[in-house]
Amino acid sequence: METQPTRPSPTLPEIPLGYLNIMGYIDESEVNGPGCRAVVWVQGCPRECPGCFNPESWPFEINQLISIDTLAEQILSKPQNTGVTFSGGEPFWQASALAALARKLKAAGLNVMSFTGFTLKQLQSDSAPPGSQELLEQLDILIDGPFVESLAINSPNSPVSSSNQRVNVFNPALADQITWASDQIEIHILKDGSRIVTGYRGRLELT
């Protein structure tokens, strides 16, 4: 199996307490997890996987700073959002802030899902990014493992994009809702006219 080389921990930017550094955000997505969901793409990932859908997410420089409270209010202002998905970038490099956001959303009845390039075993180890266990405790679903281009699936019957990835369902109530497909895409037109193309065969575009 093709694997990612071991890399040292990245140099992280100074992010103010109570804030997230994100690449993008949308409401009411149906291709990033079960049901209708908000999606938060965090900024920063050191893996640089060939075929990555969001290479704009790789740099760790500050992109868009948004407070956890503001983002929670925005997500909860859309009653169609029944859950939130964290993607990126690598969510677990901002694990503590995302855990704080997840707690607010779960208290309001939303479910929480995350993608990660780490394996679950890595996230449960002592070498995991700070706050990883804190975020894991808030998750209902975790899709773990890096995208491996040679193992890409792109199938209407698969919720993962490459065959090394795994769906970890921590909330049994969602076990029968793993029905989204790895070949679906959406196009969201924002108020300023920019487009966000999201889904396993698409890539996130903010221009």
C-alpha positions as CSV (number, residue, x, y, z in Angstrom):
1,M,0.0,0.0,0.0
2,E,1.2,3.5,-0.8
3,T,1.9,5.5,2.3
4,Q,2.7,9.0,3.2
5,P,6.3,9.7,4.4
6,T,6.8,10.7,8.0
7,R,7.1,14.5,8.3
8,P,8.1,16.7,11.3
9,S,5.4,18.7,13.0
10,P,4.7,22.0,11.0
11,T,5.4,25.4,12.3
12,L,2.0,26.8,13.3
13,P,1.1,30.4,13.1
14,E,-0.1,32.4,16.1
15,I,-3.9,32.1,16.1
16,P,-5.7,34.1,18.8
17,L,-7.4,32.1,21.5
18,G,-11.0,31.5,20.6
19,Y,-10.4,31.8,16.8
20,L,-9.9,29.5,13.9
21,N,-7.8,30.0,10.8
22,I,-10.0,28.8,7.9
23,M,-9.8,28.5,4.1
24,G,-13.6,28.5,3.6
25,Y,-17.0,27.8,4.9
26,I,-20.4,26.9,3.4
27,D,-23.9,26.0,4.7
28,E,-26.3,23.4,3.5
29,S,-24.0,20.9,1.8
30,E,-25.2,17.4,1.0
31,V,-21.9,15.9,-0.3
32,N,-19.7,16.2,2.8
33,G,-21.4,13.8,5.2
34,P,-24.9,12.7,6.2
35,G,-27.9,15.0,5.7
36,C,-27.6,18.8,5.2
37,R,-24.4,20.2,6.8
38,A,-22.2,23.2,7.3
39,V,-18.7,22.6,6.1
40,V,-15.6,24.3,7.6
41,W,-12.3,24.0,5.7
42,V,-9.4,24.8,8.0
43,Q,-6.1,26.3,6.7
44,G,-2.9,24.3,6.9
45,C,-1.8,20.8,6.0
46,P,1.8,19.6,5.7
47,R,1.1,16.4,3.8
48,E,0.7,17.9,0.3
49,C,-0.8,14.6,-1.0
50,P,-0.7,14.2,-4.8
51,G,-4.2,14.7,-6.2
52,C,-5.3,16.6,-3.2
53,F,-8.7,18.3,-3.8
54,N,-7.7,21.5,-1.9
55,P,-4.0,22.4,-2.4
56,E,-4.9,26.0,-1.5
57,S,-5.3,24.6,2.1
58,W,-1.7,23.5,2.4
59,P,0.0,26.7,3.6
60,F,-0.2,27.4,7.4
61,E,-0.2,31.2,7.0
62,I,-3.2,33.1,8.3
63,N,-6.0,33.1,5.7
64,Q,-9.3,33.9,7.3
65,L,-9.5,34.4,11.1
66,I,-13.0,33.8,12.5
67,S,-14.1,33.6,16.1
68,I,-15.5,30.3,17.4
69,D,-18.6,32.2,18.7
70,T,-19.2,33.9,15.4
71,L,-18.9,30.7,13.4
72,A,-21.2,28.9,15.8
73,E,-23.8,31.6,15.5
74,Q,-23.6,31.5,11.7
75,I,-24.0,27.7,11.5
76,L,-26.9,27.7,13.9
77,S,-28.6,30.6,12.0
78,K,-29.3,28.1,9.2
79,P,-32.0,25.7,10.4
80,Q,-31.3,23.4,7.4
81,N,-27.9,22.6,8.9
82,T,-28.3,19.3,10.9
83,G,-24.6,18.8,11.3
84,V,-21.1,20.2,10.6
85,T,-18.1,18.7,8.9
86,F,-14.5,19.8,9.5
87,S,-12.2,19.4,6.5
88,G,-9.2,21.1,5.2
89,G,-6.4,21.4,5.4
90,E,-5.9,19.2,8.4
91,P,-8.5,19.8,11.1
92,F,-6.5,18.2,13.9
93,W,-3.8,20.9,13.7
94,Q,-6.5,23.2,15.2
95,A,-8.1,20.5,17.3
96,S,-8.7,22.4,20.5
97,A,-10.5,25.3,18.7
98,L,-12.6,22.9,16.7
99,A,-13.5,20.9,19.8
100,A,-14.8,24.2,21.4
101,L,-16.9,24.8,18.3
102,A,-18.1,21.3,18.3
103,R,-19.3,21.5,21.9
104,K,-21.4,24.6,21.1
105,L,-23.0,22.9,18.0
106,K,-23.7,19.6,19.8
107,A,-25.3,21.4,22.6
108,A,-27.7,22.8,20.0
109,G,-28.4,19.3,18.6
110,L,-26.1,19.1,15.6
111,N,-23.9,16.2,14.9
112,V,-20.2,16.6,14.1
113,M,-17.9,14.9,11.6
114,S,-14.3,15.4,10.6
115,F,-11.9,14.3,7.9
116,T,-8.3,13.8,8.8
117,G,-5.1,12.7,7.1
118,F,-4.1,11.0,10.3
119,T,-5.2,7.5,11.2
120,L,-7.4,7.0,14.3
121,K,-4.5,5.1,15.9
122,Q,-2.1,8.1,15.3
123,L,-4.7,10.5,16.8
124,Q,-4.9,8.3,19.9
125,S,-1.1,8.2,20.4
126,D,1.1,10.5,22.4
127,S,2.5,12.0,19.2
128,A,-0.9,13.3,18.0
129,P,-1.4,17.1,17.6
130,P,-2.3,19.0,20.7
131,G,-6.0,18.7,21.6
132,S,-6.6,15.6,19.4
133,Q,-8.3,13.6,22.1
134,E,-10.4,16.6,23.0
135,L,-11.7,16.8,19.4
136,L,-12.2,13.0,19.1
137,E,-14.4,13.1,22.1
138,Q,-16.8,15.5,20.3
139,L,-17.0,13.6,17.0
140,D,-19.9,11.5,15.8
141,I,-18.0,10.4,12.6
142,L,-14.4,10.4,11.6
143,I,-13.0,9.7,8.1
144,D,-9.4,8.9,8.7
145,G,-6.4,8.3,6.5
146,P,-4.7,10.4,3.8
147,F,-5.9,10.6,0.3
148,V,-3.8,8.3,-1.9
149,E,-4.2,9.1,-5.5
150,S,-3.3,5.5,-6.7
151,L,-6.1,4.2,-4.5
152,A,-8.8,6.7,-5.6
153,I,-12.3,5.3,-5.8
154,N,-14.7,7.9,-7.2
155,S,-17.7,5.6,-6.8
156,P,-21.4,6.3,-6.2
157,N,-21.3,3.5,-3.6
158,S,-18.3,4.8,-1.5
159,P,-18.3,7.5,1.1
160,V,-14.5,7.7,1.0
161,S,-12.3,9.0,-1.8
162,S,-9.4,6.4,-1.6
163,S,-9.6,2.8,-0.4
164,N,-7.1,3.2,2.5
165,Q,-9.5,5.6,4.2
166,R,-12.0,4.4,6.9
167,V,-15.3,5.6,8.2
168,N,-15.3,5.5,12.0
169,V,-18.9,5.9,13.4
170,F,-18.8,6.8,17.1
171,N,-22.5,7.6,17.3
172,P,-24.6,4.5,16.5
173,A,-27.6,6.7,15.6
174,L,-25.7,7.7,12.4
175,A,-24.6,4.2,11.4
176,D,-27.3,3.9,8.8
177,Q,-26.7,7.3,7.3
178,I,-23.3,6.7,5.6
179,T,-24.9,7.1,2.2
180,W,-23.1,10.1,0.6
181,A,-21.0,9.2,-2.5
182,S,-17.4,9.8,-3.4
183,D,-18.2,11.0,-6.9
184,Q,-20.7,13.8,-6.0
185,I,-20.0,17.5,-6.3
186,E,-21.8,20.7,-5.5
187,I,-21.3,24.3,-6.7
188,H,-22.2,27.1,-4.3
189,I,-22.4,30.6,-5.6
190,L,-21.6,33.2,-2.9
191,K,-23.0,36.7,-2.6
192,D,-19.8,38.2,-4.0
193,G,-20.1,36.0,-7.1
194,S,-17.3,33.6,-6.2
195,R,-17.9,29.9,-6.4
196,I,-17.1,27.1,-4.1
197,V,-17.0,23.7,-5.8
198,T,-16.9,20.9,-3.3
199,G,-17.1,17.1,-3.3
200,Y,-14.7,14.3,-3.8
201,R,-14.2,14.8,-7.5
202,G,-14.3,18.5,-7.2
203,R,-12.0,20.9,-5.5
204,L,-12.6,23.9,-3.4
205,E,-12.4,27.2,-5.4
206,L,-12.6,30.6,-3.8
207,T,-12.1,32.7,-6.9
